[in-house]
Amino acid sequence: MTLATRLPVPRPGTLQGPRRAWLDQLTQAPRRYLVDNARTALFQALRLLGREGARRVLLPAYHCGIEVESVLAAGYTPAFYDVNDSLRPDPAELRRLLVSDAAALVLTHFNGFPQPVLEARDLCRDLGVPLIEDCAHVLRSALPEGLLGSFGDAAVFSPRKHLPVVSGGVLAINRVAAGPAPSIAPGGPRLTARDARSLLRQWVPRPRTGLTPPEGAPPVGDAEVRDFRQSRYDLGMSAVTRRALERQDIPAAVEARRRNYARLCLRLQGLDGLRALCGPLSAGTCPMFCLVEVEDPWSLHRWLWREGVETYVFWSSFHRCFPREEHPTALRLKTHVLALPIHQQLAPEVVDAVADRVAGYFSQGGSRLQAGAAAPAAYSEPVAARATHGVQGPHESRGLGGRS
């Protein structure tokens, strides 16, 4: 019996099998750079593309926090635009903010679902502001016009959120005349050793089906403010991660994720006390999680932990620079959204078991969705979650979200 992990877990076969053109599956950009994580990719994109003389980079108010630190490290000031309950920005607000000293717009494709990127691209072109697509949640999600990540001046990817690897990010530059190549140090022996250790610690044989509670006590909450800083933003991807990514069957992963998402959403449909955040899949969308809004996500998180299902309260931490009182929708989402696993390593019967355990929570009197839930004050990450994320090097910040 195995744990239903929230992310796919590296296994001994991760470094074996035929080599595949994984990068072409992710992006067809003319310039592509392999880096240690997505925050490094965003830092480098801002250094390369940020509009000269402007100081503010626009970010969605609903965000992880890692993006904010990349903006600060690149020498810019973060400014935040709101999103609605469907995670869509207000075009009028974007235009108002873009005309005022904007160095770049970062548009986040939440959970792999497309944002209004065509409208954002046209708006940014009209105003001369670079558009950076945050594709950290994206694995071959697309619109009829093309892959997400192909519409902006640049895009950043984080394949470790969808694939069983322990690090890695991609910077894709779509604007041909974007200046010189970014300064990226090779992912040398130190990074390779770090990632090799992480893989070895996770190579524990697990059957594909079944659920069992993890060892250790369940977590009790998240630290309200996290330190997202890292010491370097110029490290390349490790050789171990490159080799692992070359062995990934991305089309099969996309198909399995779509199938598991649709299956879980169907099983949860009509459940009193829960709202699906992203809605039904479009033809080209590959989801990262099944995101649900509930009254008390910490209670459901602990319940599912005891039932053998790894989840986490999505983006519940706050960056020290984020003015939460000015963005009530983002504040509500950060304290009410839970991420349920739907990744490609989960067999259909495990997806069904996840749905049964969520339904069991509410049938046992779990909290109904209404305003006003508060998160506990302290967080201790579970052992199984740390194993899924890998061991981080000293230049990485630690915490619930893991490396981006």
C-alpha positions as CSV (number, residue, x, y, z in Angstrom):
1,M,0.0,0.0,0.0
2,T,1.3,3.4,-0.8
3,L,0.7,7.1,0.1
4,A,-1.3,9.3,-2.3
5,T,1.5,11.9,-2.6
6,R,0.6,15.4,-3.7
7,L,3.4,15.4,-6.4
8,P,4.8,12.6,-8.5
9,V,7.6,10.8,-6.7
10,P,11.0,10.0,-8.5
11,R,11.5,6.2,-8.8
12,P,14.5,4.1,-9.8
13,G,13.5,4.2,-13.5
14,T,13.5,8.0,-13.5
15,L,17.0,8.0,-15.0
16,Q,16.4,5.1,-17.4
17,G,14.6,4.6,-20.6
18,P,14.7,6.2,-24.1
19,R,15.7,9.9,-24.4
20,R,12.8,12.2,-25.4
21,A,12.7,15.7,-26.7
22,W,11.1,17.0,-23.4
23,L,12.0,20.6,-23.9
24,D,10.3,20.8,-27.3
25,Q,7.2,19.4,-25.6
26,L,7.3,22.3,-23.2
27,T,8.2,25.2,-25.4
28,Q,9.1,26.1,-29.0
29,A,10.7,29.4,-28.0
30,P,13.8,30.4,-30.1
31,R,15.9,30.9,-27.0
32,R,15.7,28.5,-24.0
33,Y,17.8,28.3,-20.9
34,L,17.8,25.5,-18.3
35,V,18.1,26.8,-14.8
36,D,17.9,25.5,-11.2
37,N,14.3,26.7,-10.5
38,A,11.6,28.9,-11.8
39,R,12.4,31.8,-9.5
40,T,15.8,32.0,-11.2
41,A,14.1,32.0,-14.6
42,L,11.9,34.9,-13.6
43,F,14.8,36.9,-12.2
44,Q,16.7,36.4,-15.4
45,A,13.7,37.3,-17.5
46,L,13.3,40.6,-15.6
47,R,16.9,41.4,-15.9
48,L,16.8,40.8,-19.7
49,L,13.4,42.3,-20.6
50,G,12.4,44.8,-17.9
51,R,11.6,48.2,-19.4
52,E,14.4,50.7,-18.9
53,G,13.6,53.5,-16.5
54,A,10.5,51.8,-15.1
55,R,10.5,50.3,-11.5
56,R,7.3,48.4,-10.9
57,V,6.6,44.8,-12.0
58,L,2.9,43.8,-11.9
59,L,2.1,40.5,-10.2
60,P,-1.3,38.9,-9.4
61,A,-2.3,39.5,-5.8
62,Y,-3.0,35.8,-5.6
63,H,0.5,34.4,-5.8
64,C,3.0,32.0,-4.0
65,G,5.4,34.6,-2.8
66,I,8.5,33.3,-4.5
67,E,7.7,35.5,-7.5
68,V,7.8,38.6,-5.3
69,E,11.3,37.7,-4.1
70,S,12.5,37.3,-7.7
71,V,11.2,40.8,-8.5
72,L,13.0,42.3,-5.5
73,A,16.2,40.5,-6.3
74,A,16.1,41.8,-9.9
75,G,15.9,45.4,-8.5
76,Y,12.3,46.1,-9.1
77,T,9.3,46.9,-6.9
78,P,6.3,44.5,-6.9
79,A,2.9,45.9,-7.5
80,F,-0.3,43.7,-7.4
81,Y,-3.4,43.4,-9.5
82,D,-6.5,41.6,-8.3
83,V,-8.1,38.5,-9.7
84,N,-11.7,37.4,-9.3
85,D,-13.2,34.2,-7.9
86,S,-12.4,32.6,-11.3
87,L,-8.8,33.7,-11.0
88,R,-9.2,36.2,-13.9
89,P,-7.8,39.8,-13.8
90,D,-9.8,42.9,-14.6
91,P,-8.6,44.3,-18.0
92,A,-9.4,47.9,-16.9
93,E,-7.3,47.5,-13.8
94,L,-4.4,46.0,-15.8
95,R,-4.5,48.9,-18.2
96,R,-4.6,51.5,-15.3
97,L,-1.6,49.9,-13.6
98,L,0.4,49.3,-16.8
99,V,0.4,52.9,-17.9
100,S,2.0,53.9,-14.6
101,D,5.7,53.1,-14.5
102,A,5.4,49.4,-15.3
103,A,8.6,47.5,-16.1
104,A,6.8,44.3,-16.9
105,L,3.6,42.3,-16.5
106,V,3.7,38.8,-15.0
107,L,0.6,36.8,-16.0
108,T,0.2,33.6,-14.1
109,H,-1.6,30.6,-15.7
110,F,-3.0,29.4,-12.4
111,N,-3.0,25.6,-12.0
112,G,-2.3,25.2,-15.7
113,F,-5.5,26.9,-16.9
114,P,-5.1,29.6,-19.5
115,Q,-5.4,33.2,-18.5
116,P,-6.6,35.8,-21.0
117,V,-3.1,35.9,-22.5
118,L,-4.1,37.1,-26.0
119,E,-5.8,40.2,-24.5
120,A,-2.8,40.8,-22.2
121,R,-0.4,40.5,-25.1
122,D,-2.2,43.0,-27.2
123,L,-2.5,45.4,-24.2
124,C,1.2,45.1,-23.4
125,R,2.2,45.7,-27.0
126,D,0.0,48.8,-27.2
127,L,1.7,50.2,-24.1
128,G,5.2,48.9,-24.8
129,V,5.4,46.8,-21.6
130,P,7.1,43.4,-21.7
131,L,4.8,40.4,-20.9
132,I,6.2,37.5,-19.0
133,E,4.0,34.3,-18.8
134,D,4.4,32.5,-15.5
135,C,4.0,28.9,-16.7
136,A,5.2,27.3,-13.4
137,H,1.9,25.4,-13.3
138,V,1.9,24.6,-17.0
139,L,2.6,21.3,-18.8
140,R,1.7,21.6,-22.4
141,S,-1.5,23.5,-21.7
142,A,-2.6,25.4,-24.9
143,L,-5.1,27.6,-26.6
144,P,-6.1,27.0,-30.2
145,E,-3.6,29.7,-31.1
146,G,-0.6,27.9,-29.5
147,L,1.0,26.6,-26.3
148,L,0.9,28.7,-23.2
149,G,4.3,30.3,-22.8
150,S,4.4,31.2,-26.5
151,F,2.5,34.5,-26.4
152,G,4.5,36.7,-24.1
153,D,8.0,38.2,-24.6
154,A,9.2,35.4,-22.2
155,A,7.9,32.5,-20.1
156,V,9.1,30.6,-17.1
157,F,8.4,27.0,-16.4
158,S,8.8,24.7,-13.4
159,P,8.7,21.1,-14.7
160,R,9.2,19.6,-11.2
161,K,5.6,20.5,-10.3
162,H,4.3,18.0,-12.9
163,L,7.2,15.5,-13.4
164,P,9.1,13.3,-11.0
165,V,12.2,15.4,-10.7
166,V,13.6,17.3,-7.7
167,S,14.6,20.7,-9.2
168,G,14.8,22.5,-12.5
169,G,13.3,25.5,-14.3
170,V,13.2,26.8,-17.8
171,L,13.4,30.3,-19.2
172,A,11.9,30.7,-22.7
173,I,12.6,33.9,-24.6
174,N,10.1,34.5,-27.4
175,R,11.3,38.0,-28.3
176,V,14.2,37.4,-30.7
177,A,15.7,40.9,-30.2
178,A,15.8,40.5,-26.4
179,G,19.4,41.4,-25.9
180,P,22.4,39.2,-24.8
181,A,22.0,35.8,-23.3
182,P,21.5,35.8,-19.5
183,S,24.4,35.0,-17.2
184,I,23.8,31.3,-16.1
185,A,26.5,29.4,-14.2
186,P,26.7,25.7,-15.2
187,G,24.9,23.3,-12.9
188,G,28.1,21.8,-11.5
189,P,29.0,19.0,-9.2
190,R,27.5,20.6,-6.1
191,L,24.0,20.8,-7.7
192,T,24.3,17.4,-9.3
193,A,25.3,15.8,-5.9
194,R,22.4,17.6,-4.2
195,D,19.8,16.3,-6.7
196,A,21.3,12.8,-6.7
197,R,21.0,12.6,-3.0
198,S,17.4,13.8,-3.2
199,L,16.6,11.1,-5.8
200,L,18.3,8.3,-3.8
201,R,16.3,9.2,-0.7
202,Q,13.0,8.9,-2.7
203,W,13.7,5.6,-4.5
204,V,11.6,3.5,-2.2
205,P,9.5,1.0,-4.2
206,R,5.8,1.8,-3.8
207,P,2.9,0.0,-5.5
208,R,0.7,2.1,-7.8
209,T,-2.5,1.6,-5.8
210,G,-3.8,1.9,-2.3
211,L,-3.7,4.3,0.5
212,T,-1.9,4.2,3.9
213,P,-1.3,6.8,6.5
214,P,2.2,8.3,6.5
215,E,4.5,8.2,9.5
216,G,4.7,11.0,11.9
217,A,2.1,13.5,13.2
218,P,0.0,15.5,10.7
219,P,1.0,19.2,10.2
220,V,-1.0,21.8,12.2
221,G,-0.7,24.9,10.0
222,D,1.5,27.1,7.9
223,A,3.8,29.9,9.1
224,E,2.0,33.1,8.2
225,V,5.0,34.8,6.6
226,R,7.7,32.9,4.8
227,D,11.2,33.9,4.0
228,F,11.5,33.2,0.2
229,R,15.0,34.5,-0.3
230,Q,17.7,32.5,-2.0
231,S,21.4,33.5,-2.3
232,R,21.9,33.0,-6.0
233,Y,19.8,33.5,-9.1
234,D,22.3,32.4,-11.8
235,L,22.5,28.6,-11.3
236,G,21.9,26.3,-14.2
237,M,20.0,23.0,-14.1
238,S,21.9,20.0,-12.7
239,A,23.0,17.1,-14.8
240,V,20.8,14.7,-12.8
241,T,17.7,16.7,-13.5
242,R,18.5,17.1,-17.2
243,R,18.9,13.4,-17.5
244,A,15.7,12.7,-15.6
245,L,13.7,15.1,-17.7
246,E,15.0,13.5,-20.9
247,R,13.3,10.2,-19.8
248,Q,9.8,11.7,-19.2
249,D,6.8,10.8,-21.4
250,I,5.1,14.2,-21.2
251,P,2.1,13.3,-23.5
252,A,1.3,10.3,-21.3
253,A,1.6,12.5,-18.2
254,V,-0.7,15.1,-19.7
255,E,-3.3,12.5,-20.6
256,A,-3.2,10.9,-17.1
257,R,-3.5,14.2,-15.3
258,R,-6.5,15.2,-17.5
259,R,-8.2,11.9,-16.9
260,N,-7.6,12.0,-13.1
261,Y,-8.8,15.6,-12.8
262,A,-12.0,14.9,-14.7
263,R,-12.6,11.8,-12.6
264,L,-12.0,13.5,-9.3
265,C,-14.2,16.5,-10.2
266,L,-17.0,14.3,-11.3
267,R,-16.9,12.4,-8.0
268,L,-16.8,15.6,-6.0
269,Q,-19.6,17.3,-8.0
270,G,-22.5,18.5,-5.9
271,L,-20.7,17.9,-2.6
272,D,-22.0,20.4,-0.1
273,G,-19.3,22.5,1.5
274,L,-16.8,22.5,-1.4
275,R,-16.3,24.7,-4.6
276,A,-14.0,23.7,-7.5
277,L,-11.8,26.7,-8.2
278,C,-10.9,26.1,-11.8
279,G,-13.9,24.5,-13.3
280,P,-14.1,22.0,-16.3
281,L,-11.2,21.3,-18.5
282,S,-10.9,22.8,-21.9
283,A,-9.5,20.7,-24.8
284,G,-5.9,21.9,-24.3
285,T,-5.6,22.2,-20.5
286,C,-3.3,20.0,-18.3
287,P,-4.1,20.7,-14.6
288,M,-1.5,20.6,-11.8
289,F,-4.0,19.9,-8.9
290,C,-7.6,19.8,-8.3
291,L,-8.1,23.1,-6.4
292,V,-11.1,23.3,-4.1
293,E,-12.3,26.1,-1.9
294,V,-13.5,25.0,1.6
295,E,-14.4,26.7,4.9
296,D,-11.5,25.2,6.9
297,P,-8.8,23.8,4.6
298,W,-6.5,23.0,7.6
299,S,-9.1,20.7,9.1
300,L,-9.7,18.9,5.8
301,H,-5.9,18.8,5.2
302,R,-5.3,17.0,8.5
303,W,-8.3,14.7,8.0
304,L,-6.9,13.6,4.6
305,W,-3.4,13.2,6.0
306,R,-4.7,10.8,8.6
307,E,-6.5,9.0,5.7
308,G,-3.3,8.7,3.7
309,V,-3.8,11.5,1.2
310,E,-1.2,14.3,0.9
311,T,-2.6,17.8,0.2
312,Y,-1.7,21.3,1.1
313,V,-3.3,24.6,1.7
314,F,-2.5,26.3,-1.6
315,W,-0.3,29.4,-1.4
316,S,-1.2,30.0,2.2
317,S,2.0,31.8,3.1
318,F,2.4,35.6,2.7
319,H,5.4,37.5,1.5
320,R,6.5,40.2,3.8
321,C,5.9,42.8,1.1
322,F,2.3,41.8,0.3
323,P,-0.4,44.3,1.5
324,R,-3.0,41.6,2.2
325,E,-5.5,44.1,3.6
326,E,-5.7,45.8,0.1
327,H,-6.6,42.5,-1.7
328,P,-9.5,40.7,0.1
329,T,-10.2,38.2,-2.7
330,A,-6.5,37.0,-2.6
331,L,-6.6,36.9,1.2
332,R,-9.7,34.7,1.1
333,L,-8.2,32.4,-1.5
334,K,-5.0,32.0,0.5
335,T,-6.9,30.9,3.5
336,H,-9.5,28.7,1.9
337,V,-8.1,26.8,-1.0
338,L,-6.8,23.2,-0.7
339,A,-4.8,21.3,-3.4
340,L,-5.9,17.7,-4.0
341,P,-3.5,15.4,-6.0
342,I,-4.4,14.3,-9.5
343,H,-0.9,13.5,-10.9
344,Q,0.0,10.8,-13.3
345,Q,1.2,8.2,-10.8
346,L,-2.3,7.9,-9.2
347,A,-4.3,5.0,-10.5
348,P,-8.1,5.5,-11.0
349,E,-8.9,3.6,-7.9
350,V,-6.7,5.9,-5.9
351,V,-8.4,8.9,-7.3
352,D,-11.8,7.4,-6.3
353,A,-10.4,6.8,-2.8
354,V,-9.3,10.4,-2.5
355,A,-12.9,11.5,-3.5
356,D,-14.4,9.0,-1.0
357,R,-12.2,10.4,1.8
358,V,-13.1,14.0,1.0
359,A,-16.8,13.1,1.0
360,G,-16.2,11.3,4.3
361,Y,-14.9,14.4,5.9
362,F,-18.1,16.3,5.1
363,S,-20.3,13.4,6.1
364,Q,-18.6,13.4,9.5
365,G,-19.5,17.0,10.0
366,G,-16.6,18.8,8.4
367,S,-16.8,22.6,8.1
368,R,-19.1,24.1,5.5
369,L,-17.9,26.8,3.1
370,Q,-18.5,30.3,4.5
371,A,-16.5,33.4,5.3
372,G,-14.1,33.8,8.1
373,A,-11.8,30.7,8.5
374,A,-8.4,31.4,9.9
375,A,-5.2,29.3,9.5
376,P,-3.3,28.0,12.5
377,A,-0.2,29.8,13.5
378,A,2.6,27.3,13.1
379,Y,3.4,24.7,10.4
380,S,5.6,21.6,10.5
381,E,6.0,19.9,7.1
382,P,5.3,16.2,7.1
383,V,8.1,13.7,6.5
384,A,6.4,12.3,3.4
385,A,6.0,15.7,1.9
386,R,9.7,16.5,2.4
387,A,10.6,13.3,0.7
388,T,8.4,14.2,-2.2
389,H,10.0,17.6,-2.6
390,G,13.6,16.5,-2.2
391,V,16.4,17.9,-0.1
392,Q,17.1,21.5,-0.7
393,G,20.5,23.0,-1.0
394,P,21.7,25.9,1.2
395,H,20.7,28.4,-1.4
396,E,17.1,27.3,-1.4
397,S,14.4,28.6,1.0
398,R,12.5,25.9,2.8
399,G,8.8,25.5,3.4
400,L,5.4,24.3,2.2
401,G,5.7,25.3,-1.4
402,G,9.1,23.7,-2.0
403,R,11.3,24.9,-4.9
404,S,9.6,26.8,-7.6
